[in-house]
């Protein structure tokens, strides 16, 4: 992103913008769309053409996080930076597979937020994985996740826990 005073249009509006918070719902939507891209040359977007600053910031986040293959080519020209996206990384595919189902995603968020926990990438990954494992062990629907729920609650609270400990 351009710094204030660099002459860019975006820099002039920083004073009126609210701070951007990471939105994992938006990250999930972006990854699902990127996963659906056809194979071939990378999709390219001019940062200046992405009018929603939150969407642009999330493109930058998924690239920086290593969930997406691509790069941002910085430019000082009036045409602006170019974002190239060629697909998901292995880690991006793994995460999106765990949270692809809307019911698993909703249950993951409910579990984490309901315990006063944070909605972070690592915790969503851990919670979704445990929910899916419980469903495999207990059949369809809301499986008995009492042990897994207790583990996730402890991890969400910052406790050091080992699921193998009795």
Backbone as a chain_set.jsonl record, in Angstrom:
{"seq": "XXXXXXXXXXXXXXXXXXXXXXXXXXXXXXXXXXXXXXXXXXXXXXXXXXXXXXXXXXXXXXXXXXXXXXXXXXXXXXXXXXXXXXXXXXXXXXXXXXXXXXXXXXXXXXXXXXXXXXXXXXXXXXXXXXXXXXXXXXXXXXXXXXXXXXXXXXXXXXXXXXXXXX", "coords": {"N": [[0.839, -1.172, 0.0], [0.404, 2.285, -0.595], [2.165, 4.943, 0.965], [1.135, 7.72, 2.999], [1.164, 10.839, 1.411], [2.432, 10.068, -0.891], [1.311, 10.709, -3.236], [-0.614, 9.092, -4.309], [-4.026, 8.173, -4.997], [-5.294, 6.613, -3.06], [-3.849, 7.184, -0.761], [-4.678, 9.73, -0.04], [-7.171, 9.35, 1.082], [-6.816, 8.02, 3.457], [-7.141, 9.244, 5.95], [-9.877, 9.296, 6.382], [-10.68, 6.67, 6.432], [-11.699, 3.759, 8.223], [-9.943, 1.659, 10.571], [-8.728, -1.383, 9.199], [-9.966, -4.569, 9.756], [-9.065, -7.956, 9.908], [-10.989, -10.306, 8.161], [-12.153, -13.37, 8.39], [-14.261, -14.648, 7.135], [-14.367, -13.339, 4.676], [-11.798, -13.992, 3.767], [-12.136, -16.753, 3.457], [-14.097, -16.761, 1.41], [-12.601, -15.552, -0.669], [-10.554, -17.484, -1.03], [-12.072, -19.69, -1.855], [-13.005, -18.712, -4.327], [-10.574, -18.286, -5.678], [-9.618, -20.882, -5.767], [-11.37, -21.939, -7.623], [-10.509, -20.889, -10.002], [-9.58, -21.191, -13.464], [-6.987, -23.373, -14.695], [-3.873, -22.128, -15.842], [-2.368, -19.126, -17.11], [-1.44, -16.696, -14.564], [-4.016, -14.842, -12.891], [-4.412, -11.393, -13.215], [-4.572, -8.329, -11.505], [-5.04, -4.878, -11.305], [-4.096, -2.961, -8.635], [-5.115, -0.43, -8.283], [-7.53, -0.639, -9.555], [-9.141, -2.117, -7.972], [-11.67, -1.283, -6.16], [-12.64, -1.519, -3.561], [-11.199, -1.004, -0.538], [-10.932, -2.791, 1.588], [-11.183, -5.32, 0.429], [-8.922, -5.258, -1.241], [-6.913, -5.118, 0.73], [-7.286, -7.63, 1.882], [-6.634, -9.326, -0.247], [-3.896, -8.792, -0.286], [-3.259, -9.796, 2.256], [-3.826, -12.616, 2.044], [-1.947, -13.335, 0.194], [0.473, -12.645, 1.497], [0.3, -14.347, 3.674], [0.832, -16.847, 2.72], [-1.117, -18.546, 1.81], [-1.94, -18.364, -0.751], [-0.669, -18.625, -4.047], [1.232, -16.269, -5.662], [1.986, -12.821, -6.432], [2.79, -9.417, -5.596], [3.443, -6.847, -7.613], [5.147, -4.058, -7.168], [4.71, -0.674, -8.088], [5.703, 2.545, -9.147], [4.461, 4.007, -10.975], [1.66, 5.731, -12.514], [-0.21, 3.842, -13.069], [-0.184, 1.959, -11.08], [0.188, -0.696, -8.557], [0.475, -4.209, -9.377], [-1.359, -7.103, -8.908], [-0.775, -10.468, -8.987], [-2.238, -13.604, -9.247], [-2.012, -17.026, -8.963], [-3.151, -19.302, -7.936], [-4.039, -21.535, -5.209], [-1.88, -22.316, -2.428], [-0.407, -25.341, -1.053], [-1.047, -25.277, 1.679], [-3.167, -23.443, 1.623], [-5.052, -24.924, 0.146], [-5.43, -27.051, 1.955], [-6.589, -25.73, 4.2], [-8.945, -24.641, 3.086], [-10.275, -26.934, 2.356], [-10.944, -27.933, 4.848], [-12.754, -26.028, 5.813], [-14.665, -25.753, 3.885], [-17.37, -26.687, 3.799], [-20.354, -25.1, 4.607], [-21.755, -25.625, 6.946], [-19.794, -26.765, 8.629], [-18.057, -24.585, 8.76], [-19.718, -22.659, 10.009], [-20.175, -23.967, 12.454], [-17.568, -24.099, 13.425], [-16.924, -21.367, 13.772], [-18.902, -20.685, 15.647], [-18.222, -22.348, 17.799], [-15.658, -21.359, 18.489], [-16.076, -18.581, 18.946], [-18.125, -18.702, 20.774], [-16.949, -19.588, 23.076], [-15.574, -17.504, 23.933], [-13.259, -17.269, 22.645], [-10.78, -16.413, 20.16], [-11.126, -15.651, 16.691], [-9.034, -16.92, 14.84], [-6.721, -17.822, 12.224], [-5.176, -20.166, 12.809], [-6.613, -21.257, 15.003], [-9.133, -21.671, 13.799], [-8.441, -23.573, 11.974], [-7.63, -25.699, 13.663], [-10.019, -26.154, 15.123], [-11.925, -26.753, 13.088], [-10.753, -29.038, 12.035], [-10.973, -30.813, 14.209], [-13.751, -30.935, 14.476], [-14.442, -32.127, 12.043], [-13.084, -34.576, 12.32], [-14.474, -35.635, 14.49], [-16.964, -35.959, 13.328], [-16.375, -37.92, 11.482], [-15.739, -40.016, 13.191], [-18.125, -40.282, 14.6], [-20.287, -40.408, 12.871], [-22.757, -38.748, 10.77], [-24.071, -35.361, 11.011], [-24.346, -33.359, 14.017], [-21.822, -34.409, 15.708], [-20.73, -36.224, 18.639], [-18.817, -34.164, 20.248], [-17.633, -33.669, 22.637], [-15.141, -34.161, 23.978], [-13.337, -33.17, 22.065], [-14.314, -30.572, 21.896], [-13.758, -29.635, 24.455], [-10.974, -29.629, 24.341], [-10.483, -27.744, 22.3], [-11.624, -25.529, 23.543], [-9.865, -25.208, 25.709], [-7.496, -24.654, 24.277], [-8.302, -22.328, 22.99], [-8.509, -20.669, 25.141], [-5.938, -20.298, 25.702], [-4.579, -22.192, 27.13], [-2.164, -24.675, 27.694], [-2.442, -27.69, 26.196], [-2.668, -31.214, 25.835], [-3.999, -33.442, 23.659], [-3.769, -36.146, 24.079], [-3.404, -36.54, 26.744], [-5.012, -37.78, 29.673]], "CA": [[0.0, 0.0, 0.0], [1.167, 3.524, -0.656], [2.227, 5.735, 2.179], [0.563, 9.053, 2.883], [2.068, 11.8, 0.804], [3.084, 9.516, -2.075], [0.629, 11.208, -4.416], [-1.634, 8.145, -4.74], [-5.401, 8.494, -4.625], [-5.618, 5.909, -1.842], [-3.188, 7.84, 0.364], [-5.45, 10.904, 0.338], [-8.388, 9.0, 1.817], [-6.498, 7.27, 4.673], [-7.621, 9.931, 7.145], [-11.3, 9.048, 6.572], [-10.945, 5.241, 6.484], [-11.626, 3.09, 9.511], [-8.923, 0.604, 10.546], [-9.183, -2.615, 8.568], [-9.824, -5.782, 10.554], [-9.087, -9.179, 9.101], [-12.3, -10.944, 8.129], [-11.929, -14.729, 7.893], [-15.331, -14.982, 6.188], [-13.909, -12.829, 3.387], [-10.664, -14.825, 3.377], [-12.711, -18.019, 2.981], [-14.707, -16.504, 0.102], [-11.526, -15.337, -1.644], [-9.888, -18.746, -1.321], [-12.983, -20.508, -2.658], [-13.001, -18.179, -5.683], [-9.262, -18.531, -6.274], [-9.559, -22.313, -6.037], [-12.182, -22.194, -8.806], [-9.924, -20.298, -11.215], [-9.061, -22.188, -14.403], [-5.53, -23.496, -14.788], [-3.333, -21.3, -16.905], [-1.567, -17.994, -16.622], [-1.999, -16.052, -13.374], [-4.965, -13.731, -13.017], [-3.757, -10.155, -12.798], [-5.466, -7.233, -11.134], [-4.386, -3.622, -10.928], [-4.558, -2.574, -7.308], [-5.902, 0.797, -8.406], [-8.845, -0.978, -10.09], [-9.921, -2.752, -6.91], [-12.207, -0.1, -5.492], [-12.903, -1.776, -2.153], [-9.907, -1.103, 0.148], [-10.914, -3.985, 2.447], [-10.896, -6.437, -0.469], [-7.518, -5.134, -1.625], [-6.099, -5.493, 1.893], [-7.385, -9.074, 2.07], [-5.79, -9.925, -1.291], [-2.525, -8.686, 0.2], [-3.11, -10.699, 3.401], [-3.757, -14.029, 1.664], [-0.646, -13.525, -0.461], [1.524, -12.583, 2.52], [0.15, -15.465, 4.607], [1.266, -18.095, 2.099], [-2.261, -19.372, 1.429], [-2.151, -18.172, -2.181], [0.505, -18.407, -4.891], [1.127, -15.042, -6.429], [2.891, -11.754, -6.001], [2.385, -8.036, -5.815], [4.519, -6.091, -8.261], [5.002, -2.655, -6.77], [4.99, 0.257, -9.172], [5.589, 3.963, -8.823], [3.765, 4.67, -12.076], [0.275, 6.091, -12.252], [-1.059, 2.659, -13.253], [-0.262, 1.309, -9.783], [0.679, -2.044, -8.296], [-0.221, -5.307, -10.044], [-1.48, -8.316, -8.1], [-0.885, -11.674, -9.813], [-2.646, -14.752, -8.439], [-2.005, -18.232, -9.804], [-3.852, -20.407, -7.29], [-3.799, -21.762, -3.782], [-0.751, -23.135, -2.015], [-0.829, -26.566, -0.371], [-1.684, -24.867, 2.936], [-4.449, -22.845, 1.262], [-5.957, -26.03, -0.187], [-5.742, -27.785, 3.19], [-7.517, -24.961, 5.025], [-10.246, -24.489, 2.442], [-10.951, -28.239, 2.436], [-11.51, -28.092, 6.191], [-13.842, -25.082, 6.088], [-15.491, -25.63, 2.674], [-18.768, -26.876, 4.164], [-20.896, -23.972, 5.366], [-22.12, -26.071, 8.3], [-18.553, -26.888, 9.407], [-17.568, -23.228, 8.984], [-20.568, -22.04, 11.023], [-19.922, -24.634, 13.732], [-16.226, -23.677, 13.842], [-17.016, -19.998, 14.288], [-19.73, -20.719, 16.843], [-17.432, -22.962, 18.854], [-14.576, -20.474, 18.923], [-16.593, -17.323, 19.484], [-18.973, -19.017, 21.909], [-16.118, -19.833, 24.257], [-14.808, -16.289, 24.201], [-11.994, -17.381, 21.936], [-10.547, -15.551, 19.002], [-11.301, -16.265, 15.385], [-7.752, -16.819, 14.145], [-6.488, -18.856, 11.227], [-4.722, -21.399, 13.454], [-7.695, -21.839, 15.793], [-10.17, -22.19, 12.893], [-7.886, -24.811, 11.406], [-7.692, -26.729, 14.7], [-11.414, -26.447, 15.457], [-12.552, -27.432, 11.947], [-10.171, -30.375, 11.959], [-11.568, -31.63, 15.276], [-15.162, -31.138, 14.136], [-14.485, -33.118, 10.958], [-12.684, -35.884, 12.88], [-15.586, -36.118, 15.312], [-18.014, -36.414, 12.408], [-15.921, -39.199, 10.927], [-15.818, -41.017, 14.25], [-19.465, -40.443, 15.144], [-21.342, -40.348, 11.863], [-23.172, -37.437, 10.259], [-24.747, -34.453, 11.926], [-23.51, -32.851, 15.113], [-21.253, -35.557, 16.397], [-20.355, -36.008, 20.028], [-17.505, -33.529, 20.213], [-17.373, -33.165, 23.977], [-13.708, -34.152, 24.267], [-12.714, -32.239, 21.142], [-14.745, -29.233, 22.274], [-12.987, -29.27, 25.641], [-9.602, -29.345, 23.906], [-10.496, -26.476, 21.583], [-11.876, -24.48, 24.533], [-8.617, -24.973, 26.43], [-6.557, -23.989, 23.375], [-8.81, -20.974, 22.775], [-8.249, -19.897, 26.352], [-4.504, -20.135, 25.829], [-4.001, -23.228, 27.967], [-1.372, -25.692, 27.021], [-3.14, -28.942, 26.375], [-2.269, -32.319, 25.003], [-5.215, -34.245, 23.539], [-3.509, -37.519, 24.494], [-3.44, -36.607, 28.198], [-6.363, -38.092, 30.168]], "C": [[0.889, 1.241, 0.0], [1.11, 4.244, 0.685], [1.587, 7.096, 1.936], [1.598, 9.995, 2.293], [2.734, 11.291, -0.452], [2.397, 9.958, -3.354], [-0.468, 10.278, -4.904], [-3.006, 8.542, -4.243], [-5.769, 7.854, -3.292], [-5.022, 6.608, -0.625], [-4.0, 9.029, 0.861], [-6.648, 10.552, 1.201], [-8.101, 8.235, 3.101], [-7.066, 7.926, 5.921], [-9.088, 9.619, 7.423], [-11.632, 7.565, 6.692], [-10.848, 4.722, 7.908], [-10.516, 2.042, 9.433], [-9.512, -0.693, 9.978], [-8.937, -3.781, 9.516], [-9.886, -6.971, 9.617], [-10.433, -9.858, 9.265], [-12.117, -12.346, 7.541], [-13.066, -15.227, 7.017], [-14.93, -14.531, 4.785], [-12.716, -13.634, 2.885], [-11.164, -16.149, 2.805], [-13.331, -17.844, 1.6], [-13.646, -16.314, -0.981], [-10.864, -16.651, -2.029], [-10.778, -19.674, -2.147], [-13.015, -20.026, -4.107], [-11.68, -18.444, -6.387], [-9.118, -20.007, -6.625], [-10.302, -22.649, -7.335], [-11.626, -21.599, -10.094], [-9.429, -21.394, -12.154], [-7.534, -22.215, -14.387], [-5.051, -22.642, -15.951], [-2.521, -20.164, -16.335], [-2.234, -17.335, -15.42], [-3.018, -14.974, -13.731], [-4.269, -12.487, -12.499], [-4.792, -9.064, -12.577], [-4.613, -6.009, -10.847], [-4.975, -3.2, -9.587], [-5.438, -1.331, -7.381], [-7.311, 0.536, -8.928], [-9.732, -1.693, -9.07], [-10.403, -1.62, -6.011], [-12.424, -0.294, -3.997], [-11.565, -1.947, -1.417], [-9.802, -2.327, 1.063], [-10.592, -5.214, 1.604], [-9.431, -6.421, -0.894], [-6.607, -5.567, -0.476], [-6.146, -7.0, 2.127], [-6.655, -9.843, 0.974], [-4.342, -9.924, -0.823], [-2.278, -9.642, 1.364], [-2.97, -12.158, 2.98], [-2.466, -14.327, 0.901], [0.475, -13.585, 0.573], [1.482, -13.787, 3.456], [0.656, -16.784, 4.036], [0.114, -19.024, 1.754], [-2.485, -19.366, -0.08], [-0.798, -18.007, -2.873], [0.285, -17.145, -5.697], [2.125, -14.03, -5.929], [2.243, -10.411, -6.253], [3.596, -7.335, -6.407], [4.275, -4.62, -7.972], [5.438, -1.748, -7.916], [4.827, 1.682, -8.68], [4.834, 4.721, -9.912], [2.323, 4.958, -11.693], [-0.66, 4.899, -12.392], [-1.14, 1.833, -11.977], [0.27, -0.111, -9.738], [-0.16, -3.069, -9.049], [-0.194, -6.52, -9.121], [-1.685, -9.477, -9.059], [-1.201, -12.847, -8.904], [-2.737, -15.968, -9.344], [-2.692, -19.424, -9.157], [-3.524, -20.493, -5.818], [-2.505, -22.539, -3.575], [-1.297, -24.425, -1.395], [-1.591, -26.207, 0.899], [-3.054, -24.233, 2.682], [-5.481, -23.899, 0.919], [-6.378, -26.798, 1.065], [-6.784, -27.035, 4.027], [-8.899, -24.896, 4.39], [-11.0, -25.82, 2.426], [-11.608, -28.422, 3.797], [-12.726, -27.205, 6.422], [-14.764, -24.876, 4.883], [-16.982, -25.705, 3.003], [-19.243, -25.698, 5.01], [-21.26, -24.393, 6.784], [-20.884, -26.236, 9.183], [-18.012, -25.503, 9.735], [-18.392, -22.538, 10.077], [-20.319, -22.645, 12.402], [-18.562, -24.235, 14.296], [-16.276, -22.29, 14.457], [-17.808, -19.963, 15.594], [-18.952, -21.276, 18.029], [-16.384, -21.998, 19.396], [-15.099, -19.191, 19.562], [-17.467, -17.549, 20.711], [-18.205, -19.259, 23.194], [-15.295, -18.601, 24.619], [-13.463, -16.306, 23.515], [-11.918, -16.422, 20.772], [-10.752, -16.349, 17.727], [-10.013, -16.041, 14.599], [-7.639, -17.964, 13.147], [-6.138, -20.184, 11.896], [-5.839, -22.054, 14.272], [-8.825, -22.363, 14.904], [-9.712, -23.501, 12.277], [-8.007, -25.958, 12.415], [-9.137, -27.136, 14.999], [-12.107, -27.196, 14.328], [-12.035, -28.851, 11.813], [-10.797, -31.294, 12.997], [-13.044, -31.91, 15.008], [-15.284, -32.211, 13.061], [-14.099, -34.505, 11.458], [-13.812, -36.472, 13.709], [-16.713, -36.628, 14.434], [-17.639, -37.742, 11.775], [-16.062, -40.319, 11.951], [-17.246, -41.31, 14.681], [-20.582, -40.395, 14.139], [-21.674, -38.931, 11.481], [-23.85, -36.614, 11.343], [-23.795, -33.932, 12.972], [-23.047, -34.035, 15.937], [-20.966, -35.195, 17.855], [-18.937, -35.462, 20.041], [-17.089, -33.037, 21.598], [-15.882, -33.109, 24.291], [-12.993, -33.153, 23.376], [-13.071, -30.797, 21.49], [-13.958, -28.756, 23.484], [-11.557, -28.902, 25.267], [-9.547, -27.989, 23.217], [-10.732, -25.329, 22.555], [-10.607, -24.168, 25.308], [-7.623, -24.236, 25.558], [-6.989, -22.552, 23.128], [-8.547, -20.082, 23.971], [-6.761, -19.702, 26.584], [-3.849, -21.173, 26.716], [-3.201, -24.175, 27.119], [-2.056, -27.025, 27.267], [-2.597, -29.982, 25.416], [-3.471, -33.238, 24.889], [-5.012, -35.696, 23.972], [-3.505, -37.669, 26.02], [-4.858, -36.916, 28.657], [-7.001, -36.936, 30.871]], "O": [[1.995, 1.226, 0.54], [0.13, 4.155, 1.425], [1.51, 7.562, 0.8], [2.775, 9.941, 2.65], [3.54, 12.011, -1.041], [2.851, 9.618, -4.447], [-1.195, 10.635, -5.831], [-3.138, 9.172, -3.194], [-6.469, 8.461, -2.482], [-5.64, 6.618, 0.44], [-4.011, 9.309, 2.059], [-7.101, 11.388, 1.983], [-9.04, 7.83, 3.786], [-7.437, 7.227, 6.864], [-9.514, 9.667, 8.576], [-12.768, 7.227, 7.025], [-10.024, 5.183, 8.698], [-10.183, 1.581, 8.341], [-10.66, -1.039, 10.256], [-7.827, -3.957, 10.019], [-10.658, -6.989, 8.659], [-10.953, -9.97, 10.375], [-11.945, -12.492, 6.331], [-12.862, -16.146, 6.223], [-15.131, -15.263, 3.815], [-12.632, -13.928, 1.693], [-10.665, -16.61, 1.779], [-13.123, -18.674, 0.716], [-13.774, -16.85, -2.082], [-10.634, -16.911, -3.21], [-10.292, -20.368, -3.04], [-13.05, -20.845, -5.025], [-11.666, -18.789, -7.569], [-8.558, -20.346, -7.668], [-9.895, -23.553, -8.063], [-12.208, -21.785, -11.163], [-8.914, -22.415, -11.697], [-6.882, -21.211, -14.101], [-5.77, -22.465, -16.935], [-2.041, -20.237, -15.204], [-3.454, -17.404, -15.27], [-2.89, -14.288, -14.745], [-3.61, -12.525, -11.46], [-5.741, -8.902, -13.344], [-3.567, -6.116, -10.207], [-6.191, -3.096, -9.43], [-6.398, -1.201, -6.622], [-8.195, 1.378, -8.771], [-10.934, -1.853, -9.287], [-9.645, -1.075, -5.209], [-12.394, 0.677, -3.241], [-10.865, -2.933, -1.647], [-8.706, -2.841, 1.288], [-9.807, -6.063, 2.027], [-8.776, -7.463, -0.904], [-5.641, -6.299, -0.689], [-5.143, -7.589, 2.531], [-6.108, -10.912, 1.24], [-3.641, -10.928, -0.946], [-1.204, -10.237, 1.456], [-2.102, -12.868, 3.488], [-1.954, -15.445, 0.957], [1.323, -14.476, 0.526], [2.517, -14.203, 3.975], [0.885, -17.736, 4.782], [0.347, -20.189, 1.433], [-3.14, -20.257, -0.62], [0.099, -17.341, -2.358], [-0.75, -16.987, -6.343], [2.995, -14.334, -5.113], [1.284, -10.288, -7.014], [4.646, -7.244, -5.771], [3.322, -4.021, -8.469], [6.411, -2.029, -8.617], [3.928, 1.986, -7.897], [4.596, 5.923, -9.793], [1.832, 4.483, -10.67], [-1.784, 4.933, -11.891], [-2.091, 1.068, -11.81], [0.736, -0.655, -10.739], [-1.338, -2.845, -9.328], [0.86, -6.912, -8.619], [-2.633, -9.488, -9.844], [-0.516, -13.065, -7.905], [-3.437, -15.956, -10.356], [-2.803, -20.474, -9.79], [-2.83, -19.644, -5.26], [-2.088, -23.318, -4.432], [-2.508, -24.577, -1.234], [-2.655, -26.765, 1.167], [-3.994, -24.462, 3.442], [-6.637, -23.807, 1.332], [-7.547, -27.152, 1.217], [-7.747, -27.634, 4.506], [-9.908, -25.073, 5.072], [-12.23, -25.834, 2.478], [-12.694, -28.994, 3.898], [-13.638, -27.591, 7.154], [-15.555, -23.933, 4.862], [-17.765, -24.878, 2.536], [-18.613, -25.344, 6.006], [-21.096, -23.615, 7.724], [-20.92, -25.884, 10.363], [-17.559, -25.262, 10.854], [-17.83, -21.905, 10.969], [-20.259, -21.926, 13.4], [-18.418, -24.053, 15.505], [-15.733, -22.064, 15.539], [-17.416, -19.281, 16.541], [-19.019, -20.735, 19.133], [-16.24, -21.839, 20.608], [-14.606, -18.771, 20.609], [-17.543, -16.69, 21.589], [-18.764, -19.143, 24.284], [-14.433, -18.649, 25.496], [-12.618, -15.45, 23.775], [-12.876, -15.716, 20.453], [-10.571, -17.566, 17.699], [-9.906, -15.109, 13.803], [-8.374, -18.948, 13.224], [-6.738, -21.212, 11.585], [-5.993, -23.275, 14.237], [-9.418, -23.396, 15.216], [-10.506, -24.422, 12.085], [-8.436, -27.056, 12.062], [-9.44, -28.324, 15.115], [-12.807, -28.177, 14.58], [-12.799, -29.767, 11.509], [-11.118, -32.442, 12.69], [-13.528, -33.007, 15.286], [-16.13, -33.1, 13.158], [-14.711, -35.499, 11.069], [-14.079, -37.672, 13.639], [-17.351, -37.628, 14.763], [-18.5, -38.594, 11.558], [-16.456, -41.436, 11.613], [-17.563, -42.431, 15.079], [-21.747, -40.346, 14.533], [-20.944, -38.004, 11.833], [-24.157, -37.102, 12.431], [-22.577, -34.049, 12.833], [-23.789, -34.582, 16.753], [-20.962, -34.025, 18.24], [-17.973, -36.207, 19.866], [-16.293, -32.106, 21.72], [-15.406, -32.105, 24.819], [-12.153, -32.383, 23.841], [-12.229, -29.904, 21.391], [-13.536, -27.601, 23.535], [-10.993, -27.961, 25.824], [-8.67, -27.176, 23.51], [-10.117, -24.271, 22.422], [-10.296, -23.001, 25.545], [-6.97, -23.299, 26.018], [-6.151, -21.653, 23.063], [-8.38, -18.871, 23.825], [-6.356, -19.032, 27.534], [-2.665, -21.047, 27.028], [-3.533, -24.438, 25.964], [-2.229, -27.441, 28.412], [-2.126, -29.661, 24.325], [-3.933, -33.769, 25.899], [-5.99, -36.406, 24.208], [-3.591, -38.784, 26.535], [-5.814, -36.379, 28.1], [-8.133, -37.048, 31.34]]}, "num_chains": 1, "name": "protein.A"}
